[in-house]
Amino acid sequence: MVTVVQMYGMFQDALTYDDVHVNFTQEEWALLDPSQKSLYKDVMQETYRNLTAIGYNWEDHTIEEHCQSFRRHGR
């Protein structure tokens, strides 16, 4: 049986944070209703947790930076 860690090793360079991150402009963000904003927040937090769990190396991005971004933009 192949473990998640072994699978990650096989595809280590296949995925980056930027591949899964969705970034809205202020104008786009303003068009979202509260439930869409909440869904975005939940999905991005889950993405962070999942990537961290498989050993993703946060060279340019930290959870703290992203959470601060949520607060700055009312997300």
PyMOL Python script that loads the backbone (N, CA, C, O; Angstrom):
from pymol import cmd

cmd.read_pdbstr("""\
ATOM      1  N   MET A   1       0.845  -1.179   0.000  1.00  0.00           N
ATOM      2  CA  MET A   1       0.000   0.000   0.000  1.00  0.00           C
ATOM      3  C   MET A   1       0.890   1.243   0.000  1.00  0.00           C
ATOM      4  O   MET A   1       1.866   1.312   0.748  1.00  0.00           O
ATOM      5  N   VAL A   2       0.561   2.201  -0.821  1.00  0.00           N
ATOM      6  CA  VAL A   2       1.313   3.449  -0.925  1.00  0.00           C
ATOM      7  C   VAL A   2       0.719   4.455   0.055  1.00  0.00           C
ATOM      8  O   VAL A   2      -0.490   4.688   0.060  1.00  0.00           O
ATOM      9  N   THR A   3       1.575   5.049   0.884  1.00  0.00           N
ATOM     10  CA  THR A   3       1.101   6.050   1.834  1.00  0.00           C
ATOM     11  C   THR A   3       1.039   7.418   1.168  1.00  0.00           C
ATOM     12  O   THR A   3       1.603   7.634   0.095  1.00  0.00           O
ATOM     13  N   VAL A   4       0.345   8.327   1.824  1.00  0.00           N
ATOM     14  CA  VAL A   4       0.248   9.696   1.310  1.00  0.00           C
ATOM     15  C   VAL A   4       1.635  10.315   1.210  1.00  0.00           C
ATOM     16  O   VAL A   4       1.942  11.009   0.241  1.00  0.00           O
ATOM     17  N   VAL A   5       2.470  10.064   2.208  1.00  0.00           N
ATOM     18  CA  VAL A   5       3.824  10.616   2.198  1.00  0.00           C
ATOM     19  C   VAL A   5       4.609  10.084   1.011  1.00  0.00           C
ATOM     20  O   VAL A   5       5.333  10.841   0.365  1.00  0.00           O
ATOM     21  N   GLN A   6       4.478   8.789   0.711  1.00  0.00           N
ATOM     22  CA  GLN A   6       5.164   8.217  -0.445  1.00  0.00           C
ATOM     23  C   GLN A   6       4.627   8.826  -1.738  1.00  0.00           C
ATOM     24  O   GLN A   6       5.395   9.143  -2.647  1.00  0.00           O
ATOM     25  N   MET A   7       3.317   8.986  -1.816  1.00  0.00           N
ATOM     26  CA  MET A   7       2.733   9.585  -3.015  1.00  0.00           C
ATOM     27  C   MET A   7       3.208  11.024  -3.168  1.00  0.00           C
ATOM     28  O   MET A   7       3.510  11.462  -4.279  1.00  0.00           O
ATOM     29  N   TYR A   8       3.277  11.753  -2.077  1.00  0.00           N
ATOM     30  CA  TYR A   8       3.743  13.134  -2.140  1.00  0.00           C
ATOM     31  C   TYR A   8       5.169  13.174  -2.654  1.00  0.00           C
ATOM     32  O   TYR A   8       5.519  14.047  -3.448  1.00  0.00           O
ATOM     33  N   GLY A   9       5.988  12.245  -2.213  1.00  0.00           N
ATOM     34  CA  GLY A   9       7.368  12.186  -2.677  1.00  0.00           C
ATOM     35  C   GLY A   9       7.445  11.999  -4.183  1.00  0.00           C
ATOM     36  O   GLY A   9       8.330  12.554  -4.835  1.00  0.00           O
ATOM     37  N   MET A  10       6.524  11.222  -4.741  1.00  0.00           N
ATOM     38  CA  MET A  10       6.516  10.983  -6.181  1.00  0.00           C
ATOM     39  C   MET A  10       6.131  12.238  -6.954  1.00  0.00           C
ATOM     40  O   MET A  10       6.589  12.446  -8.078  1.00  0.00           O
ATOM     41  N   PHE A  11       5.293  13.067  -6.352  1.00  0.00           N
ATOM     42  CA  PHE A  11       4.769  14.246  -7.041  1.00  0.00           C
ATOM     43  C   PHE A  11       5.204  15.545  -6.363  1.00  0.00           C
ATOM     44  O   PHE A  11       4.517  16.561  -6.469  1.00  0.00           O
ATOM     45  N   GLN A  12       6.316  15.517  -5.684  1.00  0.00           N
ATOM     46  CA  GLN A  12       6.745  16.637  -4.873  1.00  0.00           C
ATOM     47  C   GLN A  12       6.786  17.951  -5.646  1.00  0.00           C
ATOM     48  O   GLN A  12       6.395  18.984  -5.102  1.00  0.00           O
ATOM     49  N   ASP A  13       7.232  17.946  -6.859  1.00  0.00           N
ATOM     50  CA  ASP A  13       7.330  19.173  -7.630  1.00  0.00           C
ATOM     51  C   ASP A  13       6.090  19.444  -8.480  1.00  0.00           C
ATOM     52  O   ASP A  13       6.053  20.413  -9.237  1.00  0.00           O
ATOM     53  N   ALA A  14       5.085  18.593  -8.354  1.00  0.00           N
ATOM     54  CA  ALA A  14       3.917  18.716  -9.212  1.00  0.00           C
ATOM     55  C   ALA A  14       2.920  19.766  -8.721  1.00  0.00           C
ATOM     56  O   ALA A  14       2.044  20.175  -9.483  1.00  0.00           O
ATOM     57  N   LEU A  15       3.032  20.210  -7.470  1.00  0.00           N
ATOM     58  CA  LEU A  15       2.036  21.097  -6.907  1.00  0.00           C
ATOM     59  C   LEU A  15       2.704  22.236  -6.155  1.00  0.00           C
ATOM     60  O   LEU A  15       3.648  22.023  -5.393  1.00  0.00           O
ATOM     61  N   THR A  16       2.215  23.424  -6.371  1.00  0.00           N
ATOM     62  CA  THR A  16       2.689  24.569  -5.605  1.00  0.00           C
ATOM     63  C   THR A  16       1.484  25.253  -4.977  1.00  0.00           C
ATOM     64  O   THR A  16       0.344  25.032  -5.388  1.00  0.00           O
ATOM     65  N   TYR A  17       1.746  26.071  -3.992  1.00  0.00           N
ATOM     66  CA  TYR A  17       0.675  26.838  -3.361  1.00  0.00           C
ATOM     67  C   TYR A  17      -0.066  27.666  -4.407  1.00  0.00           C
ATOM     68  O   TYR A  17      -1.294  27.746  -4.384  1.00  0.00           O
ATOM     69  N   ASP A  18       0.664  28.267  -5.301  1.00  0.00           N
ATOM     70  CA  ASP A  18       0.034  29.114  -6.317  1.00  0.00           C
ATOM     71  C   ASP A  18      -0.890  28.332  -7.244  1.00  0.00           C
ATOM     72  O   ASP A  18      -1.773  28.914  -7.874  1.00  0.00           O
ATOM     73  N   ASP A  19      -0.693  27.011  -7.332  1.00  0.00           N
ATOM     74  CA  ASP A  19      -1.573  26.179  -8.144  1.00  0.00           C
ATOM     75  C   ASP A  19      -2.968  26.070  -7.536  1.00  0.00           C
ATOM     76  O   ASP A  19      -3.942  25.860  -8.259  1.00  0.00           O
ATOM     77  N   VAL A  20      -3.072  26.210  -6.221  1.00  0.00           N
ATOM     78  CA  VAL A  20      -4.359  26.005  -5.554  1.00  0.00           C
ATOM     79  C   VAL A  20      -4.921  27.271  -4.924  1.00  0.00           C
ATOM     80  O   VAL A  20      -6.062  27.275  -4.461  1.00  0.00           O
ATOM     81  N   HIS A  21      -4.144  28.337  -4.900  1.00  0.00           N
ATOM     82  CA  HIS A  21      -4.586  29.583  -4.280  1.00  0.00           C
ATOM     83  C   HIS A  21      -5.452  30.377  -5.246  1.00  0.00           C
ATOM     84  O   HIS A  21      -5.131  30.509  -6.427  1.00  0.00           O
ATOM     85  N   VAL A  22      -6.544  30.898  -4.730  1.00  0.00           N
ATOM     86  CA  VAL A  22      -7.416  31.769  -5.506  1.00  0.00           C
ATOM     87  C   VAL A  22      -7.323  33.152  -4.881  1.00  0.00           C
ATOM     88  O   VAL A  22      -7.561  33.313  -3.684  1.00  0.00           O
ATOM     89  N   ASN A  23      -6.981  34.136  -5.677  1.00  0.00           N
ATOM     90  CA  ASN A  23      -6.817  35.491  -5.175  1.00  0.00           C
ATOM     91  C   ASN A  23      -7.795  36.410  -5.899  1.00  0.00           C
ATOM     92  O   ASN A  23      -7.745  36.550  -7.121  1.00  0.00           O
ATOM     93  N   PHE A  24      -8.680  37.030  -5.134  1.00  0.00           N
ATOM     94  CA  PHE A  24      -9.659  37.946  -5.704  1.00  0.00           C
ATOM     95  C   PHE A  24      -9.138  39.379  -5.644  1.00  0.00           C
ATOM     96  O   PHE A  24      -8.439  39.749  -4.700  1.00  0.00           O
ATOM     97  N   THR A  25      -9.472  40.172  -6.636  1.00  0.00           N
ATOM     98  CA  THR A  25      -9.228  41.608  -6.543  1.00  0.00           C
ATOM     99  C   THR A  25     -10.248  42.174  -5.554  1.00  0.00           C
ATOM    100  O   THR A  25     -11.216  41.496  -5.208  1.00  0.00           O
ATOM    101  N   GLN A  26     -10.040  43.399  -5.103  1.00  0.00           N
ATOM    102  CA  GLN A  26     -11.011  44.025  -4.200  1.00  0.00           C
ATOM    103  C   GLN A  26     -12.372  44.144  -4.866  1.00  0.00           C
ATOM    104  O   GLN A  26     -13.406  43.983  -4.217  1.00  0.00           O
ATOM    105  N   GLU A  27     -12.369  44.423  -6.147  1.00  0.00           N
ATOM    106  CA  GLU A  27     -13.630  44.545  -6.878  1.00  0.00           C
ATOM    107  C   GLU A  27     -14.359  43.203  -6.945  1.00  0.00           C
ATOM    108  O   GLU A  27     -15.571  43.135  -6.740  1.00  0.00           O
ATOM    109  N   GLU A  28     -13.616  42.146  -7.231  1.00  0.00           N
ATOM    110  CA  GLU A  28     -14.219  40.813  -7.286  1.00  0.00           C
ATOM    111  C   GLU A  28     -14.731  40.400  -5.911  1.00  0.00           C
ATOM    112  O   GLU A  28     -15.829  39.857  -5.786  1.00  0.00           O
ATOM    113  N   TRP A  29     -13.925  40.662  -4.875  1.00  0.00           N
ATOM    114  CA  TRP A  29     -14.305  40.283  -3.512  1.00  0.00           C
ATOM    115  C   TRP A  29     -15.610  40.984  -3.116  1.00  0.00           C
ATOM    116  O   TRP A  29     -16.465  40.382  -2.466  1.00  0.00           O
ATOM    117  N   ALA A  30     -15.761  42.243  -3.504  1.00  0.00           N
ATOM    118  CA  ALA A  30     -16.961  43.012  -3.165  1.00  0.00           C
ATOM    119  C   ALA A  30     -18.215  42.417  -3.802  1.00  0.00           C
ATOM    120  O   ALA A  30     -19.318  42.612  -3.290  1.00  0.00           O
ATOM    121  N   LEU A  31     -18.063  41.703  -4.901  1.00  0.00           N
ATOM    122  CA  LEU A  31     -19.209  41.101  -5.586  1.00  0.00           C
ATOM    123  C   LEU A  31     -19.672  39.794  -4.947  1.00  0.00           C
ATOM    124  O   LEU A  31     -20.776  39.328  -5.228  1.00  0.00           O
ATOM    125  N   LEU A  32     -18.846  39.202  -4.095  1.00  0.00           N
ATOM    126  CA  LEU A  32     -19.215  37.943  -3.453  1.00  0.00           C
ATOM    127  C   LEU A  32     -20.184  38.194  -2.307  1.00  0.00           C
ATOM    128  O   LEU A  32     -20.068  39.187  -1.588  1.00  0.00           O
ATOM    129  N   ASP A  33     -21.147  37.281  -2.142  1.00  0.00           N
ATOM    130  CA  ASP A  33     -22.033  37.408  -0.986  1.00  0.00           C
ATOM    131  C   ASP A  33     -21.361  36.754   0.226  1.00  0.00           C
ATOM    132  O   ASP A  33     -20.368  36.046   0.060  1.00  0.00           O
ATOM    133  N   PRO A  34     -21.877  36.973   1.432  1.00  0.00           N
ATOM    134  CA  PRO A  34     -21.220  36.448   2.637  1.00  0.00           C
ATOM    135  C   PRO A  34     -20.991  34.939   2.620  1.00  0.00           C
ATOM    136  O   PRO A  34     -19.966  34.467   3.113  1.00  0.00           O
ATOM    137  N   SER A  35     -21.924  34.179   2.064  1.00  0.00           N
ATOM    138  CA  SER A  35     -21.734  32.724   2.036  1.00  0.00           C
ATOM    139  C   SER A  35     -20.587  32.332   1.107  1.00  0.00           C
ATOM    140  O   SER A  35     -19.871  31.371   1.389  1.00  0.00           O
ATOM    141  N   GLN A  36     -20.403  33.056   0.008  1.00  0.00           N
ATOM    142  CA  GLN A  36     -19.286  32.779  -0.899  1.00  0.00           C
ATOM    143  C   GLN A  36     -17.956  33.134  -0.240  1.00  0.00           C
ATOM    144  O   GLN A  36     -16.972  32.412  -0.404  1.00  0.00           O
ATOM    145  N   LYS A  37     -17.917  34.235   0.501  1.00  0.00           N
ATOM    146  CA  LYS A  37     -16.705  34.624   1.222  1.00  0.00           C
ATOM    147  C   LYS A  37     -16.360  33.594   2.285  1.00  0.00           C
ATOM    148  O   LYS A  37     -15.194  33.246   2.468  1.00  0.00           O
ATOM    149  N   SER A  38     -17.374  33.110   2.981  1.00  0.00           N
ATOM    150  CA  SER A  38     -17.160  32.093   4.007  1.00  0.00           C
ATOM    151  C   SER A  38     -16.644  30.798   3.385  1.00  0.00           C
ATOM    152  O   SER A  38     -15.736  30.166   3.924  1.00  0.00           O
ATOM    153  N   LEU A  39     -17.220  30.407   2.260  1.00  0.00           N
ATOM    154  CA  LEU A  39     -16.762  29.206   1.567  1.00  0.00           C
ATOM    155  C   LEU A  39     -15.308  29.355   1.140  1.00  0.00           C
ATOM    156  O   LEU A  39     -14.514  28.431   1.315  1.00  0.00           O
ATOM    157  N   TYR A  40     -14.956  30.502   0.586  1.00  0.00           N
ATOM    158  CA  TYR A  40     -13.570  30.761   0.183  1.00  0.00           C
ATOM    159  C   TYR A  40     -12.631  30.590   1.374  1.00  0.00           C
ATOM    160  O   TYR A  40     -11.614  29.903   1.280  1.00  0.00           O
ATOM    161  N   LYS A  41     -12.978  31.217   2.484  1.00  0.00           N
ATOM    162  CA  LYS A  41     -12.144  31.128   3.687  1.00  0.00           C
ATOM    163  C   LYS A  41     -11.983  29.671   4.121  1.00  0.00           C
ATOM    164  O   LYS A  41     -10.869  29.225   4.395  1.00  0.00           O
ATOM    165  N   ASP A  42     -13.085  28.933   4.184  1.00  0.00           N
ATOM    166  CA  ASP A  42     -13.030  27.532   4.607  1.00  0.00           C
ATOM    167  C   ASP A  42     -12.168  26.689   3.671  1.00  0.00           C
ATOM    168  O   ASP A  42     -11.367  25.872   4.126  1.00  0.00           O
ATOM    169  N   VAL A  43     -12.333  26.888   2.373  1.00  0.00           N
ATOM    170  CA  VAL A  43     -11.565  26.109   1.390  1.00  0.00           C
ATOM    171  C   VAL A  43     -10.081  26.431   1.481  1.00  0.00           C
ATOM    172  O   VAL A  43      -9.250  25.523   1.439  1.00  0.00           O
ATOM    173  N   MET A  44      -9.737  27.703   1.603  1.00  0.00           N
ATOM    174  CA  MET A  44      -8.326  28.078   1.680  1.00  0.00           C
ATOM    175  C   MET A  44      -7.685  27.587   2.971  1.00  0.00           C
ATOM    176  O   MET A  44      -6.529  27.164   2.960  1.00  0.00           O
ATOM    177  N   GLN A  45      -8.415  27.636   4.088  1.00  0.00           N
ATOM    178  CA  GLN A  45      -7.869  27.115   5.336  1.00  0.00           C
ATOM    179  C   GLN A  45      -7.656  25.603   5.242  1.00  0.00           C
ATOM    180  O   GLN A  45      -6.645  25.085   5.718  1.00  0.00           O
ATOM    181  N   GLU A  46      -8.599  24.904   4.634  1.00  0.00           N
ATOM    182  CA  GLU A  46      -8.441  23.465   4.456  1.00  0.00           C
ATOM    183  C   GLU A  46      -7.257  23.159   3.542  1.00  0.00           C
ATOM    184  O   GLU A  46      -6.515  22.206   3.780  1.00  0.00           O
ATOM    185  N   THR A  47      -7.084  23.961   2.503  1.00  0.00           N
ATOM    186  CA  THR A  47      -5.949  23.785   1.598  1.00  0.00           C
ATOM    187  C   THR A  47      -4.641  23.937   2.350  1.00  0.00           C
ATOM    188  O   THR A  47      -3.728  23.130   2.177  1.00  0.00           O
ATOM    189  N   TYR A  48      -4.539  24.966   3.187  1.00  0.00           N
ATOM    190  CA  TYR A  48      -3.338  25.158   4.007  1.00  0.00           C
ATOM    191  C   TYR A  48      -3.081  23.946   4.889  1.00  0.00           C
ATOM    192  O   TYR A  48      -1.962  23.435   4.949  1.00  0.00           O
ATOM    193  N   ARG A  49      -4.128  23.490   5.572  1.00  0.00           N
ATOM    194  CA  ARG A  49      -3.960  22.334   6.473  1.00  0.00           C
ATOM    195  C   ARG A  49      -3.519  21.095   5.699  1.00  0.00           C
ATOM    196  O   ARG A  49      -2.620  20.374   6.133  1.00  0.00           O
ATOM    197  N   ASN A  50      -4.148  20.851   4.564  1.00  0.00           N
ATOM    198  CA  ASN A  50      -3.806  19.662   3.780  1.00  0.00           C
ATOM    199  C   ASN A  50      -2.379  19.715   3.252  1.00  0.00           C
ATOM    200  O   ASN A  50      -1.649  18.727   3.335  1.00  0.00           O
ATOM    201  N   LEU A  51      -1.981  20.853   2.714  1.00  0.00           N
ATOM    202  CA  LEU A  51      -0.617  20.973   2.199  1.00  0.00           C
ATOM    203  C   LEU A  51       0.409  20.875   3.323  1.00  0.00           C
ATOM    204  O   LEU A  51       1.466  20.268   3.151  1.00  0.00           O
ATOM    205  N   THR A  52       0.102  21.469   4.470  1.00  0.00           N
ATOM    206  CA  THR A  52       1.004  21.379   5.616  1.00  0.00           C
ATOM    207  C   THR A  52       1.113  19.930   6.084  1.00  0.00           C
ATOM    208  O   THR A  52       2.202  19.470   6.428  1.00  0.00           O
ATOM    209  N   ALA A  53      -0.005  19.213   6.099  1.00  0.00           N
ATOM    210  CA  ALA A  53      -0.019  17.826   6.564  1.00  0.00           C
ATOM    211  C   ALA A  53       0.848  16.912   5.708  1.00  0.00           C
ATOM    212  O   ALA A  53       1.389  15.924   6.205  1.00  0.00           O
ATOM    213  N   ILE A  54       0.984  17.234   4.427  1.00  0.00           N
ATOM    214  CA  ILE A  54       1.812  16.381   3.565  1.00  0.00           C
ATOM    215  C   ILE A  54       3.224  16.921   3.416  1.00  0.00           C
ATOM    216  O   ILE A  54       4.004  16.443   2.591  1.00  0.00           O
ATOM    217  N   GLY A  55       3.544  17.935   4.236  1.00  0.00           N
ATOM    218  CA  GLY A  55       4.922  18.403   4.269  1.00  0.00           C
ATOM    219  C   GLY A  55       5.260  19.502   3.295  1.00  0.00           C
ATOM    220  O   GLY A  55       6.432  19.704   2.976  1.00  0.00           O
ATOM    221  N   TYR A  56       4.260  20.221   2.813  1.00  0.00           N
ATOM    222  CA  TYR A  56       4.544  21.321   1.886  1.00  0.00           C
ATOM    223  C   TYR A  56       5.472  22.321   2.553  1.00  0.00           C
ATOM    224  O   TYR A  56       5.289  22.657   3.723  1.00  0.00           O
ATOM    225  N   ASN A  57       6.464  22.796   1.820  1.00  0.00           N
ATOM    226  CA  ASN A  57       7.438  23.754   2.323  1.00  0.00           C
ATOM    227  C   ASN A  57       6.944  25.169   2.037  1.00  0.00           C
ATOM    228  O   ASN A  57       6.870  25.585   0.880  1.00  0.00           O
ATOM    229  N   TRP A  58       6.609  25.898   3.084  1.00  0.00           N
ATOM    230  CA  TRP A  58       6.064  27.251   2.947  1.00  0.00           C
ATOM    231  C   TRP A  58       7.191  28.258   2.829  1.00  0.00           C
ATOM    232  O   TRP A  58       7.462  29.001   3.771  1.00  0.00           O
ATOM    233  N   GLU A  59       7.850  28.289   1.676  1.00  0.00           N
ATOM    234  CA  GLU A  59       8.974  29.202   1.470  1.00  0.00           C
ATOM    235  C   GLU A  59       8.530  30.653   1.439  1.00  0.00           C
ATOM    236  O   GLU A  59       9.109  31.491   2.130  1.00  0.00           O
ATOM    237  N   ASP A  60       7.527  30.957   0.661  1.00  0.00           N
ATOM    238  CA  ASP A  60       7.106  32.344   0.475  1.00  0.00           C
ATOM    239  C   ASP A  60       5.785  32.663   1.156  1.00  0.00           C
ATOM    240  O   ASP A  60       5.389  33.827   1.222  1.00  0.00           O
ATOM    241  N   HIS A  61       5.107  31.658   1.658  1.00  0.00           N
ATOM    242  CA  HIS A  61       3.781  31.864   2.217  1.00  0.00           C
ATOM    243  C   HIS A  61       3.717  31.235   3.602  1.00  0.00           C
ATOM    244  O   HIS A  61       4.223  30.133   3.814  1.00  0.00           O
ATOM    245  N   THR A  62       3.101  31.929   4.531  1.00  0.00           N
ATOM    246  CA  THR A  62       2.874  31.364   5.854  1.00  0.00           C
ATOM    247  C   THR A  62       1.396  31.466   6.173  1.00  0.00           C
ATOM    248  O   THR A  62       0.688  32.320   5.639  1.00  0.00           O
ATOM    249  N   ILE A  63       0.946  30.601   7.036  1.00  0.00           N
ATOM    250  CA  ILE A  63      -0.456  30.636   7.442  1.00  0.00           C
ATOM    251  C   ILE A  63      -0.766  31.983   8.087  1.00  0.00           C
ATOM    252  O   ILE A  63      -1.833  32.557   7.866  1.00  0.00           O
ATOM    253  N   GLU A  64       0.173  32.479   8.884  1.00  0.00           N
ATOM    254  CA  GLU A  64      -0.047  33.757   9.557  1.00  0.00           C
ATOM    255  C   GLU A  64      -0.267  34.883   8.544  1.00  0.00           C
ATOM    256  O   GLU A  64      -1.165  35.708   8.717  1.00  0.00           O
ATOM    257  N   GLU A  65       0.550  34.917   7.492  1.00  0.00           N
ATOM    258  CA  GLU A  65       0.394  35.955   6.471  1.00  0.00           C
ATOM    259  C   GLU A  65      -0.975  35.866   5.817  1.00  0.00           C
ATOM    260  O   GLU A  65      -1.635  36.882   5.597  1.00  0.00           O
ATOM    261  N   HIS A  66      -1.394  34.652   5.509  1.00  0.00           N
ATOM    262  CA  HIS A  66      -2.668  34.486   4.829  1.00  0.00           C
ATOM    263  C   HIS A  66      -3.822  34.878   5.751  1.00  0.00           C
ATOM    264  O   HIS A  66      -4.771  35.527   5.311  1.00  0.00           O
ATOM    265  N   CYS A  67      -3.750  34.491   7.020  1.00  0.00           N
ATOM    266  CA  CYS A  67      -4.805  34.850   7.966  1.00  0.00           C
ATOM    267  C   CYS A  67      -4.867  36.363   8.147  1.00  0.00           C
ATOM    268  O   CYS A  67      -5.953  36.929   8.269  1.00  0.00           O
ATOM    269  N   GLN A  68      -3.714  37.017   8.164  1.00  0.00           N
ATOM    270  CA  GLN A  68      -3.700  38.475   8.252  1.00  0.00           C
ATOM    271  C   GLN A  68      -4.363  39.073   7.016  1.00  0.00           C
ATOM    272  O   GLN A  68      -5.065  40.080   7.108  1.00  0.00           O
ATOM    273  N   SER A  69      -4.143  38.461   5.880  1.00  0.00           N
ATOM    274  CA  SER A  69      -4.770  38.925   4.648  1.00  0.00           C
ATOM    275  C   SER A  69      -6.291  38.817   4.756  1.00  0.00           C
ATOM    276  O   SER A  69      -7.009  39.717   4.321  1.00  0.00           O
ATOM    277  N   PHE A  70      -6.785  37.713   5.339  1.00  0.00           N
ATOM    278  CA  PHE A  70      -8.222  37.561   5.559  1.00  0.00           C
ATOM    279  C   PHE A  70      -8.748  38.723   6.393  1.00  0.00           C
ATOM    280  O   PHE A  70      -9.762  39.329   6.049  1.00  0.00           O
ATOM    281  N   ARG A  71      -8.056  39.036   7.492  1.00  0.00           N
ATOM    282  CA  ARG A  71      -8.513  40.094   8.393  1.00  0.00           C
ATOM    283  C   ARG A  71      -8.456  41.466   7.722  1.00  0.00           C
ATOM    284  O   ARG A  71      -9.371  42.273   7.880  1.00  0.00           O
ATOM    285  N   ARG A  72      -7.388  41.729   6.976  1.00  0.00           N
ATOM    286  CA  ARG A  72      -7.234  43.032   6.317  1.00  0.00           C
ATOM    287  C   ARG A  72      -8.358  43.293   5.321  1.00  0.00           C
ATOM    288  O   ARG A  72      -8.822  44.424   5.177  1.00  0.00           O
ATOM    289  N   HIS A  73      -8.784  42.253   4.646  1.00  0.00           N
ATOM    290  CA  HIS A  73      -9.778  42.422   3.585  1.00  0.00           C
ATOM    291  C   HIS A  73     -11.186  42.027   4.032  1.00  0.00           C
ATOM    292  O   HIS A  73     -12.085  41.870   3.206  1.00  0.00           O
ATOM    293  N   GLY A  74     -11.367  41.871   5.330  1.00  0.00           N
ATOM    294  CA  GLY A  74     -12.685  41.514   5.836  1.00  0.00           C
ATOM    295  C   GLY A  74     -13.140  40.148   5.408  1.00  0.00           C
ATOM    296  O   GLY A  74     -14.333  39.898   5.241  1.00  0.00           O
ATOM    297  N   ARG A  75     -12.181  39.265   5.230  1.00  0.00           N
ATOM    298  CA  ARG A  75     -12.513  37.924   4.747  1.00  0.00           C
ATOM    299  C   ARG A  75     -12.746  36.992   5.898  1.00  0.00           C
ATOM    300  O   ARG A  75     -13.038  35.815   5.689  1.00  0.00           O
TER     301      ARG A  75
END
""", "prot")
cmd.dss("prot")
cmd.show_as("cartoon", "prot")
cmd.util.cbc("prot")
cmd.orient("prot")
